[in-house]
């Protein structure tokens, strides 16, 4: 017998290729081995329907409903395939889903009976005195009924079921406890994410369309979005669903609601990067500053004020080493784009026994739950203040109950005062980040339910058994039936910005690549390219980023911001092309005294590039650089290189040596300090001033060439000896040759020196 996974693939391939008779017989053989008479009867009905379809087709009879009926046959066969998979996997699989499925089956749990127990316990709780035994018993009974209901719906087998009608009716009934309705929606979503079933997907769609509760609608639509993203091909082939979704394509309310779902899922996904940066990037650095650091950089409103970092000299020095200011600014940007600031607190509480049970993650927070968990009445005011913020999801509220019970009294008092001082402002900020439709209750619930789902898939103890939909970007533009109406400029731009600010740079690039074609204007394309270039730079793809910014600058040749990016990246990559110089010229004419723009132009000039302004006047960049900063090391190198290029003019060569003398002296002082360090066993010093070791090496190579041109072969040997001292075992004459050929590519005299280099090297070794 082939394994279940191969069997599913085999049946799917046969159905995909139109070999339905083969699929029917393969499924029949598998069902006979399971000895499930109900499933065999269903297969026989499917086979009979397909037989009629084939007969009508052979006889040439018109059948306007053929496509729908054929679709039903395909979907029913796929449902049976999933049924077989569940039955066979459920026999001995240790995974939580199959374990729970076996327990549900062996316990003879059924939805109607569990529903009755819940409704009875809920009524008893409301009618009982809070401190009575009857009240406590009803809490326990209500809790157990909810657990059973979640398990029943979560592990419900594929295919039609009379329970689905009851589930829909209960989920949309406003008179039934929201705890139960929320659990039903969550269990349906989890069942569908485990394996697609069109009957349950239709049930979820029915709940969304029929409910009067905006909170239930928000939860259902969030689940619908995840299902569409998980099974786009399967859903896209379903003609019945196509017709159902087509009726929504012109519904502006549906569009705005689904847009809010997309925003909420994108924001929730950013939490993992926020948490990672807090734990690995920021917290270790903050500990170096001492326990009062965060407290002392907050303003009167409790917000981080980065300007206060400059008030402490010691902090300023440490910031230079750790880069903590940049990290704080990065986190501030993530917060402003909706990053999940409560996640650090929740991450610790998620290890509590309460979150070991899967149903706990999908329960709406309710007051009776705090009583069941044993939270004392004096803690409820703190919880109430905490819950005033609309950006606090159900999981956060449960975790706060857990944390409050473990806190000492002094910490509770401090926490309450902090919440009271900050919660009003946080509440307004949260609303401004969430409200995009005309229904605030829907927006807030979307935002919070996405966070609840994110927490489950990333922190549940058995998370490895679940496919995490938050590990990838939501491909909403490819969702069947509605992707075309959702892939519009506003949504795509907002999601691209979320991804960028949250650190999902590869996803941001993909979004902005799509957006390039949304507008034919140069301005829009340049904007998209800017975003792509920034994301490429963040991922370390500096050369690609430079090319992207150059492409953007061609579309926006007066954009200073793009030109500055080109200047920065061209310096980092040592690129000095004609495209780069165009950007540098724009910046130079805005600020003629800025060496960052002037020096690359002077370097190009030293290699033969000539620039004339529109009036025909030649601009001498190197002379201007020398006038502005004659002691600048880069200026010195360029001036000396220009003199070396005039090798037929001995006066120019001598001037070049004189100009380069400060850098030769610096190199020799550095070598002397290195020798002293080596003899004493102390730490090797850093190069002098702003020069790197590579700068010093290239200065010595330039000096070597100038000494050669001046006929000072003894100094040539000395420069080569210095190079060997710096490079040690890494020393190679090829490095010298490469550097000289790069600086003087068309210099015929250079070949004489290159041929003499081995002789100089042997002279050092012999000495």
Rosetta blueprint (number, residue, H / E / L):
1 X L
2 X L
3 X L
4 X H
5 X H
6 X H
7 X H
8 X H
9 X H
10 X H
11 X H
12 X H
13 X H
14 X H
15 X H
16 X H
17 X L
18 X L
19 X L
20 X H
21 X H
22 X H
23 X H
24 X H
25 X H
26 X H
27 X H
28 X H
29 X H
30 X H
31 X H
32 X H
33 X H
34 X H
35 X L
36 X L
37 X H
38 X H
39 X H
40 X H
41 X H
42 X H
43 X H
44 X H
45 X H
46 X H
47 X H
48 X H
49 X H
50 X H
51 X H
52 X H
53 X H
54 X H
55 X H
56 X H
57 X H
58 X H
59 X H
60 X L
61 X L
62 X L
63 X L
64 X L
65 X L
66 X H
67 X H
68 X H
69 X H
70 X H
71 X H
72 X H
73 X H
74 X H
75 X H
76 X H
77 X H
78 X H
79 X H
80 X H
81 X H
82 X H
83 X H
84 X H
85 X H
86 X H
87 X H
88 X H
89 X H
90 X L
91 X L
92 X L
93 X L
94 X L
95 X L
96 X H
97 X H
98 X H
99 X H
100 X H
101 X H
102 X H
103 X H
104 X H
105 X H
106 X H
107 X L
108 X L
109 X L
110 X L
111 X H
112 X H
113 X H
114 X H
115 X H
116 X H
117 X H
118 X H
119 X H
120 X H
121 X H
122 X H
123 X H
124 X H
125 X H
126 X H
127 X H
128 X L
129 X L
130 X L
131 X L
132 X L
133 X H
134 X H
135 X H
136 X H
137 X H
138 X H
139 X H
140 X H
141 X H
142 X H
143 X H
144 X H
145 X H
146 X H
147 X H
148 X H
149 X H
150 X H
151 X H
152 X H
153 X H
154 X H
155 X L
156 X L
157 X L
158 X L
159 X L
160 X L
161 X L
162 X H
163 X H
164 X H
165 X H
166 X H
167 X H
168 X H
169 X H
170 X H
171 X H
172 X L
173 X L
174 X L
175 X L
176 X L
177 X L
178 X H
179 X H
180 X H
181 X H
182 X H
183 X H
184 X H
185 X H
186 X H
187 X H
188 X H
189 X H
190 X H
191 X H
192 X H
193 X H
194 X H
195 X L
196 X L
197 X L
198 X H
199 X H
200 X H
201 X H
202 X H
203 X H
204 X H
205 X H
206 X H
207 X H
208 X H
209 X H
210 X H
211 X L
212 X L
213 X L
214 X H
215 X H
216 X H
217 X H
218 X H
219 X H
220 X H
221 X H
222 X H
223 X H
224 X H
225 X H
226 X H
227 X H
228 X H
229 X H
230 X H
231 X L
232 X H
233 X H
234 X H
235 X H
236 X H
237 X L
238 X L
239 X H
240 X H
241 X H
242 X H
243 X H
244 X H
245 X H
246 X H
247 X L
248 X L
249 X L
250 X L
251 X L
252 X H
253 X H
254 X H
255 X H
256 X H
257 X H
258 X H
259 X H
260 X H
261 X H
262 X H
263 X H
264 X H
265 X H
266 X H
267 X H
268 X H
269 X H
270 X L
271 X H
272 X H
273 X H
274 X H
275 X H
276 X H
277 X H
278 X H
279 X H
280 X H
281 X H
282 X H
283 X H
284 X H
285 X H
286 X H
287 X H
288 X H
289 X H
290 X L
291 X L
292 X L
293 X H
294 X H
295 X H
296 X H
297 X L
298 X E
299 X L
300 X L
301 X L
302 X L
303 X L
304 X E
305 X L
306 X H
307 X H
308 X H
309 X H
310 X H
311 X H
312 X L
313 X H
314 X H
315 X H
316 X H
317 X H
318 X H
319 X H
320 X H
321 X H
322 X H
323 X L
324 X H
325 X H
326 X H
327 X H
328 X H
329 X H
330 X H
331 X H
332 X H
333 X H
334 X H
335 X H
336 X H
337 X L
338 X L
339 X L
340 X L
341 X L
342 X L
343 X H
344 X H
345 X H
346 X H
347 X H
348 X H
349 X H
350 X L
351 X L
352 X L
353 X H
354 X H
355 X H
356 X H
357 X L
358 X H
359 X H
360 X H
361 X H
362 X H
363 X L
364 X L
365 X L
366 X L
367 X H
368 X H
369 X H
370 X H
371 X H
372 X H
373 X L
374 X L
375 X L
376 X L
377 X H
378 X H
379 X H
380 X H
381 X H
382 X H
383 X H
384 X H
385 X H
386 X H
387 X L
388 X L
389 X L
390 X L
391 X L
392 X L
393 X L
394 X H
395 X H
396 X H
397 X H
398 X H
399 X H
400 X H
401 X H
402 X H
403 X H
404 X H
405 X H
406 X H
407 X L
408 X L
409 X H
410 X H
411 X H
412 X H
413 X H
414 X H
415 X H
416 X H
417 X H
418 X H
419 X H
420 X H
421 X H
422 X H
423 X H
424 X H
425 X H
426 X H
427 X H
428 X H
429 X H
430 X H
431 X H
432 X H
433 X H
434 X H
435 X L
436 X L
437 X L
438 X L
439 X L
440 X H
441 X H
442 X H
443 X H
444 X H
445 X H
446 X H
447 X H
448 X H
449 X H
450 X H
451 X H
452 X H
453 X H
454 X H
455 X H
456 X H
457 X H
458 X H
459 X H
460 X L
461 X L
462 X L
463 X H
464 X H
465 X H
466 X L
467 X L
468 X L
469 X H
470 X H
471 X H
472 X L
473 X L
474 X L
475 X L
476 X H
477 X H
478 X H
479 X L
480 X L
481 X L
482 X L
483 X H
484 X H
485 X H
486 X H
487 X L
488 X L
489 X H
490 X H
491 X H
492 X H
493 X H
494 X H
495 X H
496 X H
497 X H
498 X H
499 X H
500 X H
501 X H
502 X H
503 X L
504 X L
505 X H
506 X H
507 X H
508 X H
509 X H
510 X H
511 X H
512 X H
513 X H
514 X H
515 X H
516 X H
517 X H
518 X H
519 X L
520 X L
521 X L
522 X H
523 X H
524 X H
525 X H
526 X H
527 X H
528 X H
529 X H
530 X H
531 X H
532 X H
533 X H
534 X H
535 X H
536 X H
537 X H
538 X H
539 X L
540 X L
541 X L
542 X H
543 X H
544 X H
545 X H
546 X H
547 X H
548 X H
549 X H
550 X H
551 X H
552 X H
553 X H
554 X H
555 X H
556 X L
557 X L
558 X L
559 X L
560 X H
561 X H
562 X H
563 X H
564 X H
565 X H
566 X H
567 X H
568 X H
569 X H
570 X H
571 X H
572 X H
573 X H
574 X L
575 X L
576 X L
577 X L
578 X H
579 X H
580 X H
581 X H
582 X H
583 X H
584 X H
585 X H
586 X H
587 X H
588 X H
589 X H
590 X H
591 X L
592 X L
593 X L
594 X L
595 X H
596 X H
597 X H
598 X H
599 X H
600 X H
601 X H
602 X H
603 X H
604 X H
605 X H
606 X H
607 X L
608 X L
609 X L
610 X L
611 X L
612 X E
613 X L
614 X L
615 X L
616 X L
617 X L
618 X E
619 X L
620 X L
621 X H
622 X H
623 X H
624 X H
625 X H
626 X H
627 X H
628 X H
629 X L
630 X L
631 X L
632 X L
633 X H
634 X H
635 X H
636 X H
637 X H
638 X H
639 X H
640 X H
641 X H
642 X H
643 X H
644 X H
645 X H
646 X L
647 X L
648 X L
649 X L
650 X H
651 X H
652 X H
653 X H
654 X H
655 X H
656 X H
657 X H
658 X H
659 X H
660 X H
661 X H
662 X H
663 X H
664 X H
665 X H
666 X H
667 X H
668 X H
669 X H
670 X H
671 X H
672 X H
673 X H
674 X H
675 X H
676 X H
677 X H
678 X H
679 X H
680 X H
681 X L
682 X L
683 X L
684 X L
685 X L
686 X L
687 X L
688 X L
689 X L
690 X L
691 X L
692 X L
693 X H
694 X H
695 X H
696 X H
697 X H
698 X H
699 X H
700 X H
701 X H
702 X H
703 X H
704 X H
705 X H
706 X H
707 X H
708 X H
709 X H
710 X L
711 X L
712 X L
713 X H
714 X H
715 X H
716 X H
717 X H
718 X H
719 X H
720 X H
721 X H
722 X H
723 X H
724 X H
725 X H
726 X H
727 X H
728 X H
729 X H
730 X H
731 X L
732 X L
733 X H
734 X H
735 X H
736 X H
737 X H
738 X H
739 X H
740 X H
741 X H
742 X H
743 X H
744 X L
745 X L
746 X L
747 X L
748 X L
749 X L
750 X H
751 X H
752 X H
753 X H
754 X H
755 X H
756 X H
757 X H
758 X H
759 X H
760 X H
761 X H
762 X H
763 X H
764 X H
765 X H
766 X H
767 X L
